[in-house]
Amino acid sequence: MILYLTALASLLLTALSLGPSFAHVLEAPPRLTVWSPELWREATVFNGQFELFARIGGPLDVAAILMAGLLTCLLARERPAFWFALTGTCLLALGLMAWFTVVAPANAVLASWTPGPIPADFASIRLRWETGHMVVAAAKLLAFASISMAVLAPRLPARHT
């Protein structure tokens, strides 16, 4: 029963973590091609639109990694499920690393912006922020697929030599 509950929790946490990241991907096309720089900056930086993404999304990301790691441990003797679970765990960790290395530096720049003229580095920061979220979403989507495969994979006991 613990395996099934862990698998369920892993899938739910991964799906909840993927949700906000996928929302960023869905928002990106108009934000990159239609929105004026002023609208993008106003919506992204000054009005707290993404505050809950950080407050709830960050802990969800960590919880998803931990639960997928636990699932991986519980599937250690079951092939091929173990490899799918391990891959999913690694992809979730990779997504979080991508957030810290691509999105967080852009967020630090955004935090320094003030109302007034559009900063000279606007286009590069916006592109980094938007594409960074796309990379994170891709890693999480692949992680969800891999963890799903771990849950659905036939249980083949490891061979003992």
C-alpha beads as a LAMMPS data file, in Angstrom:
LAMMPS data file: protein, C-alpha beads

161 atoms
160 bonds

1 atom types
1 bond types

-500.0 500.0 xlo xhi
-500.0 500.0 ylo yhi
-500.0 500.0 zlo zhi

Masses

1 110.0

Atoms # bond

1 1 1 0.000 0.000 0.000
2 1 1 2.861 2.392 0.761
3 1 1 4.110 2.031 -2.828
4 1 1 0.707 2.965 -4.267
5 1 1 0.303 5.956 -1.946
6 1 1 3.835 7.135 -2.737
7 1 1 3.203 6.729 -6.467
8 1 1 -0.040 8.690 -6.190
9 1 1 1.606 11.443 -4.148
10 1 1 4.505 11.609 -6.584
11 1 1 2.190 11.958 -9.571
12 1 1 0.022 14.568 -7.843
13 1 1 2.954 16.676 -6.665
14 1 1 4.621 16.482 -10.060
15 1 1 1.382 17.481 -11.807
16 1 1 0.862 20.377 -9.399
17 1 1 4.452 21.483 -9.959
18 1 1 4.031 21.232 -13.734
19 1 1 0.820 23.280 -13.729
20 1 1 2.288 26.744 -13.077
21 1 1 5.224 26.013 -15.383
22 1 1 2.890 24.985 -18.190
23 1 1 0.856 28.151 -17.557
24 1 1 4.019 30.162 -18.239
25 1 1 4.437 28.346 -21.555
26 1 1 0.828 29.064 -22.553
27 1 1 1.262 32.744 -21.704
28 1 1 4.588 33.133 -23.506
29 1 1 3.561 33.618 -27.169
30 1 1 1.524 36.810 -26.673
31 1 1 3.876 38.031 -23.963
32 1 1 6.808 37.719 -26.384
33 1 1 5.151 38.843 -29.613
34 1 1 2.119 41.018 -28.850
35 1 1 2.543 42.694 -25.481
36 1 1 4.323 46.015 -25.377
37 1 1 7.423 46.206 -23.168
38 1 1 5.468 48.445 -20.798
39 1 1 2.630 45.933 -20.433
40 1 1 5.060 43.034 -19.950
41 1 1 6.994 44.894 -17.263
42 1 1 3.843 46.107 -15.515
43 1 1 2.224 42.652 -15.436
44 1 1 5.378 40.706 -14.636
45 1 1 7.264 42.950 -12.252
46 1 1 5.059 45.462 -10.484
47 1 1 1.713 43.913 -9.581
48 1 1 2.555 40.612 -7.904
49 1 1 0.983 38.460 -10.618
50 1 1 3.478 35.658 -9.977
51 1 1 3.779 35.925 -6.188
52 1 1 1.849 32.705 -5.532
53 1 1 3.883 30.914 -8.213
54 1 1 6.882 31.377 -5.909
55 1 1 5.186 30.882 -2.549
56 1 1 3.363 27.716 -3.592
57 1 1 5.349 26.579 -6.632
58 1 1 8.752 26.507 -4.931
59 1 1 7.695 24.171 -2.108
60 1 1 5.771 22.030 -4.622
61 1 1 8.922 21.656 -6.729
62 1 1 10.942 20.472 -3.737
63 1 1 8.156 18.157 -2.520
64 1 1 7.815 16.649 -6.015
65 1 1 11.544 15.895 -6.126
66 1 1 11.531 14.351 -2.645
67 1 1 8.457 12.216 -3.314
68 1 1 9.816 11.053 -6.683
69 1 1 13.062 10.182 -4.912
70 1 1 11.154 8.137 -2.346
71 1 1 9.268 6.395 -5.149
72 1 1 12.595 5.621 -6.811
73 1 1 13.873 4.045 -3.595
74 1 1 10.720 1.962 -3.202
75 1 1 11.116 0.712 -6.779
76 1 1 14.826 -0.067 -6.412
77 1 1 14.329 -3.795 -7.052
78 1 1 11.720 -3.445 -9.774
79 1 1 12.789 -3.034 -13.369
80 1 1 12.043 -1.153 -15.560
81 1 1 9.957 0.934 -13.129
82 1 1 13.046 1.936 -11.131
83 1 1 14.745 3.469 -14.171
84 1 1 11.660 5.471 -15.108
85 1 1 11.302 6.735 -11.537
86 1 1 14.988 7.625 -11.340
87 1 1 14.787 9.460 -14.654
88 1 1 11.719 11.373 -13.483
89 1 1 13.426 12.346 -10.240
90 1 1 16.503 13.552 -12.118
91 1 1 14.373 15.532 -14.572
92 1 1 12.538 17.255 -11.718
93 1 1 15.876 18.150 -10.150
94 1 1 17.112 19.357 -13.535
95 1 1 14.032 21.564 -13.867
96 1 1 14.724 23.150 -10.487
97 1 1 18.388 23.634 -11.399
98 1 1 17.308 25.292 -14.657
99 1 1 15.064 27.620 -12.692
100 1 1 17.941 28.610 -10.403
101 1 1 20.444 29.072 -13.229
102 1 1 18.229 30.708 -15.884
103 1 1 15.102 32.214 -14.318
104 1 1 16.372 33.288 -10.888
105 1 1 19.113 35.550 -12.321
106 1 1 16.483 37.194 -14.545
107 1 1 14.225 37.596 -11.497
108 1 1 17.070 39.348 -9.680
109 1 1 17.333 41.871 -12.507
110 1 1 13.542 42.308 -12.617
111 1 1 13.546 43.059 -8.886
112 1 1 15.839 46.027 -9.532
113 1 1 13.534 47.622 -12.119
114 1 1 11.531 50.696 -11.191
115 1 1 8.697 52.526 -12.948
116 1 1 9.884 54.826 -15.663
117 1 1 11.739 54.233 -18.906
118 1 1 12.117 50.675 -20.153
119 1 1 15.597 49.409 -19.216
120 1 1 18.114 48.964 -22.027
121 1 1 18.460 45.237 -21.286
122 1 1 14.687 44.671 -21.364
123 1 1 14.566 42.397 -24.441
124 1 1 17.320 40.070 -23.256
125 1 1 15.934 39.797 -19.711
126 1 1 12.406 39.160 -20.981
127 1 1 13.653 36.472 -23.380
128 1 1 15.736 34.826 -20.641
129 1 1 12.790 34.860 -18.225
130 1 1 10.283 33.474 -20.741
131 1 1 12.549 30.823 -22.283
132 1 1 13.821 29.813 -18.865
133 1 1 10.278 28.993 -17.826
134 1 1 9.836 27.009 -21.033
135 1 1 12.935 24.921 -20.258
136 1 1 11.674 24.276 -16.729
137 1 1 8.242 23.241 -18.051
138 1 1 9.813 20.867 -20.582
139 1 1 11.859 19.155 -17.864
140 1 1 8.788 18.817 -15.632
141 1 1 6.641 17.467 -18.464
142 1 1 9.238 14.816 -19.269
143 1 1 9.514 14.047 -15.552
144 1 1 5.753 13.584 -15.274
145 1 1 5.791 11.233 -18.264
146 1 1 8.680 9.256 -16.809
147 1 1 7.110 8.956 -13.357
148 1 1 3.860 7.899 -15.019
149 1 1 5.770 5.195 -16.864
150 1 1 7.298 4.074 -13.563
151 1 1 3.835 3.730 -12.070
152 1 1 2.449 1.938 -15.122
153 1 1 5.477 -0.221 -15.923
154 1 1 5.208 -3.952 -15.330
155 1 1 6.915 -5.004 -12.148
156 1 1 9.814 -7.300 -13.009
157 1 1 11.884 -8.302 -9.995
158 1 1 15.623 -7.720 -10.260
159 1 1 17.693 -10.811 -10.985
160 1 1 19.816 -12.050 -8.139
161 1 1 23.172 -13.497 -9.121

Bonds

1 1 1 2
2 1 2 3
3 1 3 4
4 1 4 5
5 1 5 6
6 1 6 7
7 1 7 8
8 1 8 9
9 1 9 10
10 1 10 11
11 1 11 12
12 1 12 13
13 1 13 14
14 1 14 15
15 1 15 16
16 1 16 17
17 1 17 18
18 1 18 19
19 1 19 20
20 1 20 21
21 1 21 22
22 1 22 23
23 1 23 24
24 1 24 25
25 1 25 26
26 1 26 27
27 1 27 28
28 1 28 29
29 1 29 30
30 1 30 31
31 1 31 32
32 1 32 33
33 1 33 34
34 1 34 35
35 1 35 36
36 1 36 37
37 1 37 38
38 1 38 39
39 1 39 40
40 1 40 41
41 1 41 42
42 1 42 43
43 1 43 44
44 1 44 45
45 1 45 46
46 1 46 47
47 1 47 48
48 1 48 49
49 1 49 50
50 1 50 51
51 1 51 52
52 1 52 53
53 1 53 54
54 1 54 55
55 1 55 56
56 1 56 57
57 1 57 58
58 1 58 59
59 1 59 60
60 1 60 61
61 1 61 62
62 1 62 63
63 1 63 64
64 1 64 65
65 1 65 66
66 1 66 67
67 1 67 68
68 1 68 69
69 1 69 70
70 1 70 71
71 1 71 72
72 1 72 73
73 1 73 74
74 1 74 75
75 1 75 76
76 1 76 77
77 1 77 78
78 1 78 79
79 1 79 80
80 1 80 81
81 1 81 82
82 1 82 83
83 1 83 84
84 1 84 85
85 1 85 86
86 1 86 87
87 1 87 88
88 1 88 89
89 1 89 90
90 1 90 91
91 1 91 92
92 1 92 93
93 1 93 94
94 1 94 95
95 1 95 96
96 1 96 97
97 1 97 98
98 1 98 99
99 1 99 100
100 1 100 101
101 1 101 102
102 1 102 103
103 1 103 104
104 1 104 105
105 1 105 106
106 1 106 107
107 1 107 108
108 1 108 109
109 1 109 110
110 1 110 111
111 1 111 112
112 1 112 113
113 1 113 114
114 1 114 115
115 1 115 116
116 1 116 117
117 1 117 118
118 1 118 119
119 1 119 120
120 1 120 121
121 1 121 122
122 1 122 123
123 1 123 124
124 1 124 125
125 1 125 126
126 1 126 127
127 1 127 128
128 1 128 129
129 1 129 130
130 1 130 131
131 1 131 132
132 1 132 133
133 1 133 134
134 1 134 135
135 1 135 136
136 1 136 137
137 1 137 138
138 1 138 139
139 1 139 140
140 1 140 141
141 1 141 142
142 1 142 143
143 1 143 144
144 1 144 145
145 1 145 146
146 1 146 147
147 1 147 148
148 1 148 149
149 1 149 150
150 1 150 151
151 1 151 152
152 1 152 153
153 1 153 154
154 1 154 155
155 1 155 156
156 1 156 157
157 1 157 158
158 1 158 159
159 1 159 160
160 1 160 161
